Amino acid sequence: GAGVSQSPSNKVTEKGKDVELRCDPISGHTALYWYRQSLGQGLEFLIYFQGNSAPDKSGLPSDRFSAERTGGSVSTLTIQRTQQEDSAVYLCASSLVNEAFFGQGTRLTVV
Amino acid sequence: DAKTTQPNSMESNEEEPVHLPCNHSTISGTDYIHWYRQLPSQGPEYVIHGLTSNVNNRMASLAIAEDRKSSTLILHRATLRDAAVYYCILRDVIGSNYQLIWGAGTKLIIKP
């Protein structure tokens, strides 16, 4: 594909349910990042992958959040037992050396 | 982690140059200065980056102070499509962690 693809683009879920967000990075990009952005705020770092390993998970807000990356490509971010404060836009980016390319994000609304 | 400071917002007239400042007084010798912008309802997009020398590309110019404690993103002729939030970010390229630390950015308003 031409760019970073995220799915779904929008997700409405009930409080307490689990959700899975998907990111397809640009082919060949070794680095992959997950961020979340609340309305009117800057980007909050969640996790970073280099290949399939995650050297930095420091941004995950709680143990309800987890992420994996397989085959050095697709990544999924899973949020268990969603809470209303999890509502935000979740952004994925991939990078080879310098420039990071972002997807359009997944807008998650927990009701 | 090294941090950056930017004004919350700036206004400019269409067709005029815009200078967006960024302070990074705690920058280390291995930090690159990156600029991204985020248009409404979109993911951020890369604008430009540099280390010590001034840089030019088709989107903008980056002027870096001699002591590297500040930099300025220059849009030579702003259009309405340049209205966005502009983020100045430092990125360490020596360590194995290429994490980008994002601040609040500058909201650029372009007046027709």
Backbone of each chain as ProteinMPNN parsed JSONL, in Angstrom:
{"seq_chain_A": "GAGVSQSPSNKVTEKGKDVELRCDPISGHTALYWYRQSLGQGLEFLIYFQGNSAPDKSGLPSDRFSAERTGGSVSTLTIQRTQQEDSAVYLCASSLVNEAFFGQGTRLTVV", "coords_chain_A": {"N_chain_A": [[0.808, -1.195, 0.0], [0.219, 2.37, -0.243], [0.556, 3.92, 2.002], [0.453, 4.183, 5.636], [-1.934, 2.123, 7.052], [-4.876, 2.07, 8.967], [-7.241, 0.275, 10.913], [-10.366, -0.376, 12.629], [-11.693, 2.696, 11.142], [-13.379, 4.099, 12.715], [-14.691, 3.35, 15.936], [-17.16, 2.361, 18.067], [-17.804, 1.388, 21.289], [-19.079, -0.536, 24.045], [-18.701, 0.251, 27.483], [-16.433, -1.741, 29.287], [-16.151, -3.734, 27.408], [-13.855, -5.51, 25.215], [-11.486, -4.227, 22.838], [-9.911, -4.27, 19.619], [-7.393, -2.844, 17.785], [-6.053, -2.185, 14.593], [-2.984, -1.966, 12.734], [-1.45, -1.414, 9.686], [1.679, -1.142, 8.594], [3.931, 0.788, 6.469], [5.414, -1.106, 3.945], [8.424, -2.74, 4.72], [9.248, -0.932, 6.611], [10.887, -0.74, 9.651], [10.467, 0.267, 12.212], [7.745, 0.88, 14.408], [5.114, 2.757, 15.754], [2.77, 3.452, 18.364], [0.396, 5.865, 19.237], [-1.734, 7.934, 21.28], [-4.363, 10.297, 21.067], [-6.122, 12.703, 22.649], [-9.022, 14.828, 22.421], [-8.136, 17.93, 21.138], [-5.633, 17.817, 22.24], [-2.031, 17.123, 22.443], [0.069, 14.487, 21.064], [0.176, 11.39, 22.757], [2.571, 9.153, 23.719], [2.484, 5.621, 23.372], [3.558, 2.947, 22.787], [6.423, 1.389, 21.277], [7.768, -0.37, 18.561], [10.549, -2.196, 17.381], [11.212, -3.927, 14.706], [9.866, -7.013, 15.599], [10.003, -6.758, 18.296], [9.434, -4.973, 21.367], [11.024, -2.465, 22.586], [10.326, -0.352, 24.163], [7.815, 0.081, 26.272], [6.808, 1.936, 27.847], [4.818, 3.824, 27.766], [2.304, 2.68, 27.884], [-0.822, 2.946, 29.389], [-2.037, 1.334, 31.355], [-2.384, -2.07, 32.658], [-4.407, -3.001, 31.143], [-3.952, -2.447, 28.569], [-2.369, -3.706, 25.693], [-0.004, -4.705, 23.185], [0.969, -6.106, 20.068], [3.25, -7.243, 17.544], [3.613, -8.853, 14.531], [5.682, -10.795, 12.357], [7.212, -8.638, 11.715], [5.585, -6.735, 10.668], [2.346, -6.174, 10.507], [0.559, -4.68, 13.222], [-1.23, -5.002, 16.299], [-3.229, -3.301, 18.613], [-4.531, -3.854, 21.712], [-7.211, -3.247, 23.837], [-8.413, -4.03, 26.888], [-11.455, -4.525, 28.722], [-12.695, -1.912, 28.379], [-12.744, 1.564, 29.296], [-14.4, 4.724, 29.865], [-12.536, 6.776, 29.81], [-10.748, 5.872, 27.984], [-11.503, 6.728, 25.543], [-10.536, 8.191, 22.566], [-8.409, 9.287, 19.828], [-6.557, 6.864, 18.228], [-3.381, 6.611, 17.042], [-1.188, 5.324, 14.596], [2.164, 4.923, 13.517], [4.799, 4.462, 11.132], [8.287, 3.895, 10.451], [11.438, 4.214, 8.787], [14.087, 5.348, 8.812], [14.409, 8.295, 9.317], [12.029, 9.957, 8.774], [8.739, 9.756, 10.011], [5.766, 8.1, 9.18], [2.356, 8.59, 9.344], [-0.77, 6.96, 10.063], [-4.321, 7.445, 9.449], [-5.624, 7.157, 11.767], [-7.606, 5.631, 14.434], [-10.713, 6.315, 15.629], [-11.821, 5.98, 18.773], [-14.639, 5.44, 20.697], [-15.968, 5.135, 23.812], [-18.845, 4.075, 25.306]], "CA_chain_A": [[0.0, 0.0, 0.0], [0.942, 3.617, -0.374], [0.823, 4.542, 3.279], [0.066, 3.432, 6.819], [-3.374, 1.9, 7.063], [-5.406, 1.676, 10.262], [-8.649, -0.132, 10.899], [-11.328, 0.403, 11.863], [-11.473, 4.144, 11.234], [-14.195, 4.497, 13.862], [-15.177, 2.23, 16.73], [-17.945, 2.686, 19.257], [-17.906, 0.179, 22.083], [-19.652, -0.35, 25.373], [-17.779, 0.16, 28.612], [-16.218, -3.102, 29.762], [-15.843, -4.632, 26.3], [-12.495, -5.461, 24.685], [-11.376, -3.773, 21.455], [-8.641, -4.538, 18.953], [-7.122, -1.871, 16.734], [-5.048, -2.761, 13.699], [-2.137, -1.041, 11.982], [-0.622, -1.981, 8.617], [2.687, -0.114, 8.309], [4.503, 0.79, 5.134], [6.241, -2.298, 3.768], [9.865, -2.532, 4.9], [9.549, -0.062, 7.745], [11.207, -1.575, 10.805], [9.962, 0.882, 13.438], [6.306, 1.12, 14.432], [4.74, 3.48, 16.969], [1.374, 3.723, 18.681], [0.139, 7.053, 20.038], [-3.14, 8.258, 21.399], [-4.575, 11.742, 21.074], [-7.435, 13.144, 23.106], [-9.494, 16.005, 21.703], [-7.446, 19.187, 21.399], [-4.361, 17.596, 22.933], [-0.926, 16.594, 21.658], [0.146, 13.029, 20.989], [0.683, 10.681, 23.929], [3.253, 7.933, 23.307], [2.024, 4.389, 24.026], [4.506, 1.844, 22.651], [7.275, 1.45, 20.099], [8.313, -1.644, 18.113], [11.638, -2.265, 16.419], [10.943, -5.298, 14.278], [8.77, -7.591, 16.385], [10.183, -6.559, 19.729], [8.998, -3.673, 21.873], [11.982, -2.03, 23.594], [9.783, 0.705, 25.007], [6.374, -0.041, 26.529], [6.618, 2.804, 29.008], [3.656, 4.687, 27.634], [1.014, 1.988, 28.053], [-1.365, 3.553, 30.613], [-2.392, 0.35, 32.376], [-2.236, -3.444, 32.17], [-5.501, -3.329, 30.215], [-3.444, -2.167, 27.222], [-1.283, -4.549, 25.217], [0.204, -4.592, 21.744], [1.905, -7.069, 19.497], [3.585, -7.061, 16.142], [4.037, -10.15, 14.001], [6.332, -10.787, 11.05], [7.802, -7.325, 11.458], [4.667, -5.95, 9.838], [1.089, -5.731, 11.112], [0.511, -4.571, 14.675], [-2.547, -4.814, 16.893], [-3.297, -2.725, 19.958], [-5.717, -4.395, 22.355], [-7.619, -2.628, 25.097], [-9.377, -4.901, 27.575], [-12.356, -3.892, 29.706], [-12.578, -0.481, 28.06], [-13.31, 2.58, 30.167], [-14.727, 5.936, 29.128], [-11.333, 7.601, 29.616], [-9.98, 5.346, 26.852], [-11.984, 7.38, 24.318], [-9.481, 9.034, 21.972], [-7.96, 8.818, 18.514], [-5.349, 6.068, 18.359], [-2.601, 6.813, 15.832], [-0.062, 4.435, 14.354], [3.144, 5.468, 12.573], [5.941, 3.596, 10.854], [9.466, 4.671, 10.09], [12.634, 3.439, 8.452], [15.242, 6.034, 9.39], [14.133, 9.602, 9.898], [10.657, 10.438, 8.677], [7.68, 8.851, 10.441], [4.541, 8.23, 8.402], [1.222, 8.299, 10.202], [-2.061, 6.604, 9.523], [-5.384, 8.416, 9.717], [-6.074, 6.95, 13.137], [-8.875, 4.997, 14.793], [-11.422, 7.09, 16.657], [-12.488, 5.063, 19.695], [-15.59, 6.048, 21.618], [-16.48, 4.172, 24.787], [-20.107, 4.63, 25.842]], "C_chain_A": [[0.847, 1.253, 0.0], [1.323, 4.206, 0.97], [0.467, 3.617, 4.422], [-1.46, 3.333, 6.866], [-3.812, 1.445, 8.453], [-6.871, 1.287, 10.124], [-9.079, -0.575, 12.293], [-11.025, 1.89, 11.946], [-12.248, 4.716, 12.416], [-14.659, 3.257, 14.597], [-15.925, 2.774, 17.945], [-18.133, 1.393, 20.022], [-18.515, 0.484, 23.44], [-18.567, -0.502, 26.433], [-17.687, -1.286, 29.09], [-15.885, -4.1, 28.66], [-14.373, -4.479, 25.887], [-12.531, -4.95, 23.239], [-9.987, -4.074, 20.924], [-8.49, -3.563, 17.797], [-5.951, -2.373, 15.905], [-4.278, -1.684, 12.958], [-1.328, -1.824, 10.961], [0.421, -0.939, 8.233], [3.114, -0.159, 6.845], [5.487, -0.379, 5.036], [7.725, -1.951, 3.897], [10.232, -1.625, 6.056], [9.738, -0.912, 8.998], [10.628, -1.026, 12.108], [8.471, 1.148, 13.315], [5.95, 1.722, 15.784], [3.223, 3.506, 17.112], [1.314, 4.96, 19.582], [-1.359, 7.155, 20.256], [-3.248, 9.765, 21.571], [-6.0, 12.037, 21.515], [-7.756, 14.467, 22.431], [-8.735, 17.256, 22.122], [-6.103, 19.054, 22.082], [-3.276, 17.141, 21.954], [-0.927, 15.078, 21.687], [0.781, 12.447, 22.244], [1.28, 9.36, 23.471], [2.718, 6.725, 24.082], [3.113, 3.314, 23.996], [5.242, 1.968, 21.332], [7.812, 0.048, 19.816], [9.499, -1.39, 17.195], [11.635, -3.715, 15.934], [9.743, -5.81, 15.055], [8.897, -7.33, 17.877], [9.837, -5.122, 20.12], [9.954, -3.205, 22.963], [11.433, -0.978, 24.546], [8.277, 0.576, 25.108], [5.951, 0.954, 27.598], [5.348, 3.63, 28.952], [2.317, 4.009, 27.824], [0.409, 2.401, 29.39], [-1.738, 2.564, 31.711], [-2.214, -1.041, 31.796], [-3.42, -3.878, 31.312], [-5.065, -3.153, 28.758], [-2.319, -3.14, 26.892], [-1.166, -4.379, 23.711], [1.156, -5.679, 21.301], [2.137, -6.731, 18.037], [4.143, -8.375, 15.631], [4.646, -9.996, 12.627], [6.952, -9.452, 10.704], [6.898, -6.421, 10.648], [3.471, -5.484, 10.655], [1.194, -5.704, 12.633], [-0.935, -4.429, 15.13], [-2.379, -4.248, 18.294], [-4.611, -3.193, 20.567], [-5.964, -3.661, 23.658], [-8.69, -3.515, 25.706], [-10.221, -4.073, 28.539], [-12.32, -2.364, 29.55], [-13.311, 0.393, 29.066], [-13.571, 3.839, 29.345], [-13.498, 6.804, 28.881], [-10.434, 7.066, 28.51], [-10.417, 5.985, 25.532], [-10.943, 8.372, 23.821], [-9.287, 8.582, 20.528], [-6.637, 8.093, 18.722], [-4.616, 6.103, 17.014], [-1.43, 5.836, 15.778], [0.863, 5.109, 13.349], [4.217, 4.425, 12.324], [7.084, 4.431, 10.297], [10.599, 3.728, 9.713], [13.872, 4.074, 9.081], [14.809, 7.318, 10.087], [12.654, 9.944, 9.95], [9.674, 9.366, 9.142], [6.424, 9.156, 9.642], [3.38, 7.753, 9.267], [0.023, 7.803, 9.407], [-3.087, 7.672, 9.889], [-5.971, 8.253, 11.111], [-7.376, 6.17, 13.241], [-9.505, 5.831, 15.893], [-12.213, 6.113, 17.516], [-13.389, 5.854, 20.633], [-16.137, 4.966, 22.522], [-17.717, 4.78, 25.447], [-20.598, 3.801, 27.022]], "O_chain_A": [[2.056, 1.195, 0.22], [2.319, 4.923, 1.068], [0.211, 2.429, 4.224], [-2.17, 4.33, 6.736], [-3.204, 0.553, 9.045], [-7.628, 1.869, 9.347], [-8.265, -1.089, 13.059], [-10.183, 2.303, 12.743], [-11.826, 5.691, 13.037], [-14.982, 2.24, 13.983], [-15.383, 3.543, 18.739], [-18.581, 0.398, 19.452], [-18.469, 1.617, 23.919], [-17.636, -1.293, 26.28], [-18.696, -1.966, 29.274], [-15.39, -5.192, 28.942], [-13.735, -3.465, 26.169], [-13.486, -5.209, 22.507], [-9.014, -4.125, 21.676], [-9.362, -3.471, 16.933], [-4.983, -2.916, 16.437], [-4.821, -0.639, 12.6], [-0.615, -2.767, 11.303], [0.077, 0.06, 7.601], [2.702, -1.04, 6.09], [6.29, -0.604, 5.941], [8.218, -1.008, 3.277], [11.398, -1.554, 6.444], [8.867, -1.701, 9.364], [10.329, -1.799, 13.019], [7.987, 1.582, 12.269], [6.42, 1.263, 16.825], [2.49, 3.572, 16.125], [2.068, 5.086, 20.547], [-2.153, 6.556, 19.531], [-2.367, 10.417, 22.131], [-6.962, 11.667, 20.841], [-6.862, 15.147, 21.926], [-8.692, 17.604, 23.302], [-5.494, 20.054, 22.463], [-3.555, 16.819, 20.8], [-1.819, 14.46, 22.267], [1.795, 12.947, 22.731], [0.576, 8.53, 22.896], [2.523, 6.794, 25.296], [3.54, 2.827, 25.042], [4.745, 2.579, 20.386], [8.261, -0.643, 20.731], [9.469, -0.499, 16.346], [12.014, -4.622, 16.676], [8.724, -5.127, 15.16], [7.986, -7.65, 18.641], [9.936, -4.195, 19.316], [9.739, -3.502, 24.138], [12.004, -0.737, 25.609], [7.546, 0.908, 24.175], [4.874, 0.834, 28.182], [4.856, 4.086, 29.985], [1.292, 4.685, 27.917], [1.049, 2.23, 30.427], [-1.752, 2.93, 32.886], [-1.931, -1.198, 30.608], [-3.439, -5.001, 30.807], [-5.718, -3.643, 27.837], [-1.427, -3.371, 27.707], [-2.114, -3.962, 23.046], [2.03, -6.114, 22.051], [1.346, -6.041, 17.393], [5.049, -8.946, 16.238], [4.198, -9.178, 11.824], [7.194, -9.161, 9.532], [7.355, -5.467, 10.02], [3.566, -4.514, 11.408], [1.819, -6.567, 13.249], [-1.758, -3.821, 14.447], [-1.503, -4.664, 19.053], [-5.68, -2.957, 20.005], [-5.059, -3.477, 24.472], [-9.747, -3.725, 25.111], [-9.77, -3.069, 29.09], [-11.96, -1.636, 30.475], [-14.349, 0.016, 29.61], [-13.022, 3.998, 28.254], [-13.418, 7.492, 27.863], [-9.464, 7.722, 28.13], [-9.759, 5.794, 24.509], [-10.522, 9.271, 24.548], [-9.913, 7.627, 20.069], [-5.709, 8.639, 19.318], [-5.152, 5.685, 15.988], [-0.776, 5.566, 16.785], [0.399, 5.789, 12.433], [4.513, 3.603, 13.192], [6.883, 5.515, 9.751], [10.714, 2.616, 10.229], [14.618, 3.409, 9.801], [14.844, 7.406, 11.315], [12.095, 10.189, 11.019], [9.76, 8.211, 8.724], [6.061, 10.316, 9.45], [3.416, 6.665, 9.842], [-0.176, 8.167, 8.248], [-2.77, 8.663, 10.546], [-6.724, 9.106, 11.58], [-8.14, 6.062, 12.282], [-8.914, 6.032, 16.953], [-13.163, 5.491, 17.042], [-12.956, 6.81, 21.277], [-16.708, 3.984, 22.047], [-17.653, 5.845, 26.061], [-21.638, 4.11, 27.603]]}, "seq_chain_B": "DAKTTQPNSMESNEEEPVHLPCNHSTISGTDYIHWYRQLPSQGPEYVIHGLTSNVNNRMASLAIAEDRKSSTLILHRATLRDAAVYYCILRDVIGSNYQLIWGAGTKLIIKP", "coords_chain_B": {"N_chain_B": [[14.177, 13.144, 29.095], [14.728, 15.293, 26.357], [13.026, 18.383, 25.979], [10.678, 20.49, 24.211], [9.624, 23.886, 23.626], [6.913, 25.727, 22.55], [4.984, 28.457, 21.149], [1.47, 28.689, 21.94], [-0.356, 29.424, 19.947], [-0.465, 31.018, 16.689], [-1.013, 33.684, 14.377], [-1.371, 34.45, 10.913], [-1.264, 36.237, 7.812], [-2.65, 35.241, 4.675], [-0.528, 34.323, 1.947], [1.716, 35.503, 3.0], [4.995, 35.302, 4.619], [5.673, 32.932, 7.251], [6.934, 32.544, 10.478], [7.726, 30.127, 12.665], [8.495, 29.633, 15.95], [10.7, 27.645, 18.076], [11.822, 26.526, 21.165], [14.507, 24.741, 22.558], [16.237, 24.227, 24.89], [17.568, 22.241, 26.314], [18.677, 20.513, 24.545], [20.541, 17.737, 23.268], [23.768, 16.731, 21.935], [23.283, 14.725, 20.093], [20.708, 14.896, 19.291], [18.301, 15.209, 16.777], [16.385, 17.791, 15.21], [13.056, 17.778, 14.591], [10.203, 18.587, 12.609], [6.727, 18.371, 12.481], [3.401, 18.469, 11.11], [-0.09, 18.787, 11.767], [-3.014, 18.515, 10.187], [-6.501, 19.404, 10.476], [-8.43, 16.72, 11.726], [-6.746, 14.755, 10.706], [-3.893, 12.47, 10.562], [-0.583, 13.249, 11.853], [1.861, 14.833, 9.674], [5.082, 14.618, 8.222], [7.332, 17.369, 8.092], [9.964, 18.61, 8.036], [13.453, 18.12, 8.899], [16.477, 18.575, 10.844], [19.98, 18.899, 11.838], [22.319, 20.547, 12.494], [22.903, 22.417, 10.473], [21.127, 24.853, 8.465], [18.122, 23.924, 6.718], [16.419, 23.181, 3.703], [13.396, 22.376, 2.039], [10.756, 21.28, -0.207], [8.516, 22.003, 1.17], [9.116, 23.702, 3.334], [11.459, 25.774, 5.242], [14.112, 25.266, 7.553], [15.539, 26.921, 10.148], [18.282, 26.84, 12.196], [19.545, 27.725, 15.299], [22.855, 28.843, 16.169], [23.832, 27.815, 18.597], [22.125, 25.758, 18.863], [19.962, 25.777, 20.558], [17.545, 26.728, 19.916], [15.119, 26.867, 17.261], [13.655, 27.683, 14.063], [10.829, 27.276, 12.126], [10.128, 27.969, 8.818], [7.643, 29.044, 6.751], [7.382, 29.953, 3.542], [5.457, 31.23, 2.01], [2.489, 31.475, 3.094], [-0.467, 29.526, 2.768], [-4.045, 28.943, 2.835], [-4.255, 26.25, 3.183], [-2.187, 25.634, 4.818], [-2.938, 25.934, 7.393], [-2.791, 24.537, 10.483], [-1.76, 22.385, 13.233], [1.461, 22.757, 14.382], [4.236, 20.845, 15.19], [7.195, 20.733, 17.055], [9.896, 18.662, 17.526], [12.268, 16.685, 19.302], [14.655, 14.225, 18.427], [16.521, 11.508, 19.315], [19.214, 9.991, 17.792], [21.179, 8.223, 18.409], [20.807, 6.322, 20.422], [19.027, 3.16, 20.759], [16.409, 3.611, 20.756], [14.062, 5.237, 19.017], [12.142, 6.986, 19.803], [9.668, 9.509, 19.49], [9.066, 12.457, 21.168], [6.295, 14.28, 21.883], [5.149, 17.629, 22.118], [2.718, 20.195, 22.9], [2.438, 21.741, 20.648], [2.074, 24.353, 18.068], [-0.717, 26.127, 17.139], [-1.458, 27.144, 14.008], [-2.998, 29.806, 12.515], [-4.42, 30.899, 9.573], [-5.209, 33.821, 7.969], [-7.491, 34.891, 5.52]], "CA_chain_B": [[14.039, 13.401, 27.661], [14.781, 16.698, 26.005], [11.698, 18.89, 25.678], [10.588, 21.689, 23.384], [8.623, 24.879, 24.019], [6.384, 26.46, 21.402], [3.788, 29.249, 21.476], [0.237, 27.917, 21.765], [-0.976, 29.725, 18.655], [0.025, 32.156, 15.921], [-1.848, 34.056, 13.241], [-0.645, 35.051, 9.808], [-2.089, 36.498, 6.633], [-2.377, 34.421, 3.501], [0.482, 34.81, 1.004], [2.858, 36.094, 3.7], [5.831, 34.3, 5.283], [5.374, 32.611, 8.644], [8.087, 32.04, 11.227], [7.244, 29.406, 13.845], [9.667, 29.405, 16.795], [10.745, 26.511, 18.999], [12.96, 26.536, 22.084], [14.915, 23.411, 23.036], [17.483, 24.598, 25.568], [18.245, 21.065, 26.863], [19.004, 19.614, 23.431], [21.849, 17.093, 23.353], [24.491, 16.754, 20.681], [22.815, 13.696, 19.16], [19.282, 15.108, 18.996], [17.85, 15.899, 15.578], [15.179, 18.619, 15.355], [12.044, 17.398, 13.607], [8.929, 19.307, 12.589], [5.57, 17.728, 11.876], [2.19, 19.26, 11.242], [-1.312, 17.975, 11.788], [-4.205, 19.198, 9.703], [-7.695, 18.948, 11.205], [-8.965, 15.372, 11.499], [-5.783, 13.902, 10.013], [-2.683, 12.138, 11.288], [0.519, 14.18, 11.586], [2.711, 14.594, 8.516], [6.445, 15.127, 8.329], [7.617, 18.609, 7.37], [11.381, 18.814, 7.791], [14.287, 17.879, 10.061], [17.863, 18.996, 10.685], [20.85, 18.671, 12.996], [23.034, 21.786, 12.8], [22.809, 23.394, 9.376], [19.786, 25.175, 7.97], [17.639, 22.943, 5.756], [15.302, 23.609, 2.854], [12.745, 21.41, 1.163], [9.667, 21.895, -0.978], [7.451, 22.463, 2.057], [9.504, 24.735, 4.291], [12.868, 25.896, 5.601], [14.38, 25.146, 8.982], [16.696, 27.701, 10.565], [18.731, 26.336, 13.501], [20.472, 28.643, 15.953], [24.225, 28.335, 16.234], [23.972, 27.005, 19.809], [21.106, 24.706, 18.696], [18.96, 25.81, 21.628], [16.266, 27.143, 19.34], [15.015, 26.736, 15.812], [12.494, 28.355, 13.484], [10.275, 26.727, 10.888], [9.721, 29.077, 7.96], [6.794, 28.805, 5.589], [7.741, 31.149, 2.78], [4.261, 31.913, 1.508], [1.436, 30.668, 3.699], [-1.779, 29.412, 2.144], [-5.071, 28.478, 3.776], [-4.02, 24.827, 3.433], [-1.135, 25.488, 5.823], [-3.532, 26.035, 8.725], [-2.593, 23.233, 11.125], [-0.939, 22.444, 14.446], [2.851, 22.448, 14.028], [4.947, 20.265, 16.322], [8.66, 20.705, 17.048], [10.211, 17.462, 18.294], [13.669, 16.253, 19.283], [14.774, 12.783, 18.253], [17.878, 11.031, 19.542], [19.482, 8.946, 16.809], [22.294, 7.378, 18.832], [20.264, 5.187, 21.145], [18.214, 2.241, 19.962], [15.015, 4.035, 20.859], [13.814, 6.396, 18.179], [10.864, 7.567, 20.206], [9.408, 10.93, 19.303], [8.336, 13.033, 22.291], [5.481, 15.357, 21.324], [4.577, 18.675, 22.963], [1.359, 20.622, 22.543], [2.466, 22.326, 19.314], [1.57, 25.698, 17.787], [-1.822, 26.16, 16.195], [-1.268, 28.227, 13.047], [-4.246, 30.283, 11.908], [-4.146, 31.699, 8.382], [-6.327, 34.72, 7.659], [-7.532, 35.184, 4.08]], "C_chain_B": [[14.041, 14.899, 27.41], [13.4, 17.16, 25.577], [11.788, 20.147, 24.828], [9.48, 22.583, 23.891], [8.225, 25.674, 22.797], [5.226, 27.346, 21.861], [2.53, 28.435, 21.182], [-0.385, 28.167, 20.405], [-0.312, 30.93, 18.01], [-0.944, 32.417, 14.779], [-0.977, 34.674, 12.157], [-1.621, 35.297, 8.672], [-1.669, 35.587, 5.491], [-1.367, 35.119, 2.597], [1.685, 35.455, 1.682], [3.713, 34.999, 4.337], [5.424, 34.129, 6.744], [6.634, 32.042, 9.287], [7.576, 31.425, 12.528], [8.441, 29.063, 14.728], [9.54, 28.165, 17.671], [12.004, 26.638, 19.86], [13.238, 25.121, 22.562], [16.259, 23.571, 23.73], [18.242, 23.398, 26.116], [18.632, 20.063, 25.785], [20.399, 19.015, 23.626], [22.488, 17.056, 21.964], [24.005, 15.76, 19.652], [21.33, 13.82, 18.839], [19.112, 15.803, 17.651], [16.586, 16.696, 15.915], [14.236, 18.258, 14.218], [10.846, 18.32, 13.719], [7.887, 18.465, 11.867], [4.409, 18.704, 11.947], [0.994, 18.338, 11.147], [-2.48, 18.845, 11.34], [-5.423, 18.648, 10.43], [-8.16, 17.574, 10.754], [-8.034, 14.471, 10.692], [-4.642, 13.521, 10.947], [-1.592, 13.143, 10.972], [1.263, 13.82, 10.307], [4.053, 15.275, 8.714], [6.601, 16.41, 7.525], [9.089, 18.685, 7.017], [12.16, 18.399, 9.03], [15.71, 18.334, 9.774], [18.65, 18.744, 11.957], [21.554, 19.966, 13.395], [22.836, 22.848, 11.722], [21.355, 23.673, 9.028], [19.417, 24.226, 6.835], [16.486, 23.544, 4.958], [14.713, 22.4, 2.153], [11.543, 22.077, 0.521], [8.581, 22.46, -0.082], [7.859, 23.686, 2.858], [11.019, 24.84, 4.383], [12.986, 25.785, 7.111], [15.666, 25.905, 9.28], [17.046, 27.285, 11.99], [19.76, 27.307, 14.075], [21.837, 28.0, 16.097], [24.455, 27.46, 17.462], [22.964, 25.863, 19.866], [20.041, 24.725, 19.794], [17.626, 26.344, 21.142], [16.302, 26.917, 17.835], [13.737, 27.426, 15.351], [12.085, 27.645, 12.199], [9.739, 27.892, 10.071], [8.878, 28.549, 6.806], [6.89, 30.068, 4.75], [6.538, 31.944, 2.287], [3.058, 31.096, 1.956], [0.166, 30.677, 2.862], [-2.769, 28.9, 3.187], [-4.858, 27.007, 4.124], [-2.921, 24.581, 4.462], [-1.664, 25.631, 7.247], [-3.523, 24.657, 9.38], [-1.943, 23.471, 12.478], [0.449, 21.963, 14.069], [3.596, 22.009, 15.286], [6.45, 20.278, 16.067], [9.083, 19.601, 18.003], [11.706, 17.175, 18.205], [13.731, 14.736, 19.217], [16.235, 12.365, 18.354], [18.154, 9.878, 18.588], [20.629, 8.032, 17.226], [21.779, 6.135, 19.549], [19.442, 4.297, 20.24], [16.757, 2.651, 19.956], [14.814, 5.32, 20.077], [12.505, 7.075, 18.532], [10.809, 9.068, 19.939], [8.582, 11.425, 20.473], [7.618, 14.282, 21.795], [5.04, 16.337, 22.408], [3.191, 19.037, 22.468], [1.295, 21.268, 21.17], [1.948, 23.743, 19.257], [0.443, 25.596, 16.778], [-1.652, 27.376, 15.3], [-2.598, 28.544, 12.386], [-3.876, 31.185, 10.745], [-5.388, 32.521, 8.042], [-6.322, 35.047, 6.175], [-7.429, 36.68, 3.801]], "O_chain_B": [[13.435, 15.67, 28.153], [12.679, 16.431, 24.895], [12.839, 20.783, 24.739], [8.519, 22.118, 24.504], [9.07, 26.226, 22.092], [4.558, 27.031, 22.845], [2.524, 27.594, 20.283], [-0.888, 27.24, 19.77], [0.315, 31.751, 18.68], [-1.606, 31.507, 14.281], [0.021, 35.334, 12.444], [-2.665, 34.652, 8.578], [-0.503, 35.214, 5.359], [-1.351, 36.346, 2.493], [2.596, 35.915, 0.992], [3.227, 33.893, 4.573], [4.908, 35.048, 7.38], [7.307, 31.18, 8.722], [7.054, 32.132, 13.391], [9.31, 28.293, 14.319], [8.441, 27.697, 17.968], [13.105, 26.832, 19.346], [12.318, 24.388, 22.927], [17.288, 23.114, 23.232], [19.442, 23.503, 26.366], [18.885, 18.895, 26.08], [21.318, 19.693, 24.087], [21.832, 17.316, 20.955], [24.276, 15.92, 18.461], [20.758, 12.946, 18.188], [19.704, 16.854, 17.41], [15.818, 16.314, 16.797], [14.567, 18.41, 13.042], [10.514, 18.782, 14.811], [8.134, 17.922, 10.79], [4.423, 19.647, 12.738], [1.047, 17.267, 10.541], [-2.876, 19.786, 12.028], [-5.377, 17.533, 10.949], [-8.269, 17.299, 9.559], [-8.493, 13.519, 10.06], [-4.436, 14.151, 11.984], [-1.65, 13.821, 9.946], [1.297, 12.658, 9.901], [4.146, 16.357, 9.292], [6.073, 16.531, 6.419], [9.443, 18.81, 5.844], [11.584, 18.331, 10.116], [16.108, 18.466, 8.617], [18.09, 18.424, 13.006], [21.397, 20.429, 14.525], [22.629, 24.023, 12.022], [20.472, 22.849, 9.262], [20.282, 23.777, 6.083], [15.684, 24.316, 5.483], [15.441, 21.505, 1.723], [11.328, 23.279, 0.676], [7.803, 23.309, -0.517], [7.06, 24.603, 3.05], [11.758, 24.117, 3.715], [12.076, 26.161, 7.851], [16.732, 25.59, 8.75], [16.208, 27.366, 12.888], [20.73, 27.663, 13.405], [21.964, 26.776, 16.141], [25.187, 26.473, 17.39], [22.958, 25.087, 20.821], [19.291, 23.758, 19.931], [16.668, 26.399, 21.914], [17.365, 26.792, 17.227], [12.849, 27.714, 16.154], [12.902, 27.442, 11.301], [8.977, 28.712, 10.583], [9.325, 27.731, 6.002], [6.514, 31.146, 5.21], [6.593, 33.168, 2.162], [2.655, 30.145, 1.286], [-0.225, 31.709, 2.316], [-2.382, 28.48, 4.278], [-5.225, 26.559, 5.21], [-2.741, 23.456, 4.926], [-0.91, 25.465, 8.206], [-4.166, 23.726, 8.896], [-1.614, 24.603, 12.833], [0.601, 20.882, 13.5], [3.59, 22.7, 16.304], [6.914, 19.882, 14.997], [8.678, 19.599, 19.166], [12.33, 17.392, 17.167], [12.952, 14.045, 19.873], [17.078, 12.812, 17.576], [17.413, 8.895, 18.573], [21.012, 7.147, 16.461], [22.26, 5.028, 19.31], [19.187, 4.64, 19.085], [15.956, 2.083, 19.214], [15.344, 6.369, 20.444], [11.843, 7.662, 17.677], [11.785, 9.79, 20.141], [7.513, 10.882, 20.751], [8.256, 15.231, 21.34], [4.61, 15.927, 23.486], [2.568, 18.288, 21.716], [0.219, 21.343, 20.575], [1.448, 24.28, 20.246], [0.621, 25.048, 15.69], [-1.697, 28.511, 15.774], [-3.238, 27.681, 11.784], [-3.104, 32.129, 10.91], [-6.476, 31.977, 7.854], [-5.292, 35.433, 5.623], [-7.449, 37.095, 2.643]]}, "name": "protein", "num_of_chains": 2, "seq": "GAGVSQSPSNKVTEKGKDVELRCDPISGHTALYWYRQSLGQGLEFLIYFQGNSAPDKSGLPSDRFSAERTGGSVSTLTIQRTQQEDSAVYLCASSLVNEAFFGQGTRLTVVDAKTTQPNSMESNEEEPVHLPCNHSTISGTDYIHWYRQLPSQGPEYVIHGLTSNVNNRMASLAIAEDRKSSTLILHRATLRDAAVYYCILRDVIGSNYQLIWGAGTKLIIKP"}
